[in-house]
Amino acid sequence: MHNFKILKNQGQFLVCDHPYKLLFIGATTSKEQPILSIPVSVYNFKSIEDIVDGNYAVDLVYGMFM
C-alpha cells in the first residue's frame, strides 16, 4: 500500500478495538500480495447472550449470529 495515513482509532463508533486505523486518501493504492500467514477474513462475533447481559463496549460495532 502507498499513500495512506495511520491515525488513532477514535470516533463515535469503532469497527475494531485496535488503537490505530488506516485512512485511505484519494491517492491510496494497494497491490495484492501472497502472504499466507494473514487470514483472508477474520470475524469475531458477539453472542446474543453477551449482548443481552451487557457484556460489550458501547462504542464498538459488533456483528451477531442470529
Secondary structure, DSSP 8 states (H G I E B T S, - for coil): -EEEEEEE--SSSBSS--SEEEEEEEEEE------TTS-S-----B-HHHHHTT-S-TTB---B--
